[in-house]
Amino acid sequence: MHDNHYIKLLRKTEKYAEQYIKKAEHMKVVPDKRSINQLSVFEESMPGMSTNPDKVLQLLHTYGENATVAQTAGRYFGFVNGGQLPIAHAADWLASTWDQNSALYVMSPLSSKLEEVCERWIVELLRLPKQTAAGFVSGSSNAILCALAAARNNLLLRQGYNVVENGMRNAPKVRVVLGEQAHVTVWKALSLLGFGVKDIEVAKTDELGCIKVDTLPPLDGNTLLILQAGNANGGGFDPINELCEKANEAGAWVHIDGAFGLWAAASNRKKHLVFGMEKADSWSVDAHKTLNVTYDCGIVLCKDRASLVNALRRNGDYLQFSENRDGTLYTTEMSRRSRVIALWAVLKQLGAEGVEKLIDGLCLHAGYFAEELRKNGFIIENTVCFNQFMVKCETPKQTIDTLKAIQDSGICWCGKSIWNKEPVIRVSVCSHRTTKKDIDKSVQAFVKSSS
Ligand SMILES: *Cc1c(COP(=O)(O)O)cnc(C)c1O
């Protein structure tokens, strides 16, 4: 393809993007049946013949776009799916244009430099120990896996056992302690690292989903303690300082899963929620959630750089490591897109002040949303401490029926969960695009759906 055609294709893309950006706000938040049915145009066998690229793009524009979930607009409150700041989108376009591979310095000095800079900035923003290392991964799932690998290997090494050499089969025991409300991705990472469900000691949690300190099993120097900063249902935070102090005394390794909640550290209003978190050994956090960076962008942080690198470094004859930062040393992958470009752009545009404003804005909007629902007779299940909450109606049946009507309305979208054995509606305010007006409109949808 000639460059002229290439550029024409991008111009067309820009036009499609422009249309989508203008349209997203007015779209149904989830696609209607007709749009979903039309996805059948993609069901064909592997084409034998080639297709004109304009035609390919046109198919995505016509049939793909209508079936998207409008999560770049302001009324998507499902899961903890973050919005996307315009600068993130724009920088990510450049990243795609440049098609950098972030594995090694020699593959992309640019990625290497921006990773180095973002590592420093994030460590500072989150008020972590200066020497903390960061790896830039696809999301918290991977960040947790990397951190727990570092933790496991380090705890075993302290017992004189090199797991990289000798494997898990004959390894001495490492204890794992976590709360009942630990995220599924923590369980998945543990399973991948050779820990069975029966190996894991579970502490009880309270009505906010936070670990009850008095139910914590005694810790020792062979223990990996996993805490949560931000419960995916109600946003509750484990009592981090108290638990970290216990762990430090015992010589245990502490990991904090703070996929969306760790960002509390960057807000003066919210930092009390993660007080003492610098006493942990490793952390995982998503930039694609609270920080509104483009998917996919997660970060693993480890106080001891060597523990992280030793768990993830493998040498290959053709790998050319350098004196500079080689990104693959901090992640499970070798080839990786340069997601740090969008991350850097967001941090550069916002500055510490802007990051704080973004976080505080999400939290304020969540509080307002909950209060308006309460005024309209809904039951708010938890105190709103961060950006999310759970809401229900008088009876479980009413809750389920209301949620279904909300989801069908297309005005806003919320997911469901189970809390205290009862169904609840989860609301997560995670986009910079959400305005009071969006919330008012959504509250109306709740009211209408419950009658
Ligand atoms: C979202 C979330 C995860 C998983 O993060 P991904 O980026 O989706 O992999 C882990 N823990 C918590 C608390 C979360 O909210």
PDBQT file of the ligand as one rigid body, heavy atoms in Angstrom, charges set to zero:
ROOT
HETATM    1  C1  LIG A 501     -10.613  -4.428  38.363  1.00  0.00    +0.000 C 
HETATM    2  C2  LIG A 501      -9.970  -5.068  39.523  1.00  0.00    +0.000 A 
HETATM    3  C3  LIG A 501      -8.990  -6.047  39.367  1.00  0.00    +0.000 A 
HETATM    4  C4  LIG A 501      -8.628  -6.615  38.007  1.00  0.00    +0.000 C 
HETATM    5  O1  LIG A 501      -8.087  -5.628  37.194  1.00  0.00    +0.000 OA
HETATM    6  P1  LIG A 501      -7.990  -5.777  35.601  1.00  0.00    +0.000 P 
HETATM    7  O2  LIG A 501      -7.345  -4.500  35.199  1.00  0.00    +0.000 OA
HETATM    8  O3  LIG A 501      -9.380  -5.931  35.097  1.00  0.00    +0.000 OA
HETATM    9  O4  LIG A 501      -7.149  -6.968  35.311  1.00  0.00    +0.000 OA
HETATM   10  C5  LIG A 501      -8.365  -6.546  40.503  1.00  0.00    +0.000 A 
HETATM   11  N1  LIG A 501      -8.718  -6.090  41.720  1.00  0.00    +0.000 NA
HETATM   12  C6  LIG A 501      -9.663  -5.148  41.931  1.00  0.00    +0.000 A 
HETATM   13  C7  LIG A 501      -9.956  -4.697  43.308  1.00  0.00    +0.000 C 
HETATM   14  C8  LIG A 501     -10.318  -4.606  40.822  1.00  0.00    +0.000 A 
HETATM   15  O5  LIG A 501     -11.251  -3.669  41.009  1.00  0.00    +0.000 OA
ENDROOT
TORSDOF 0
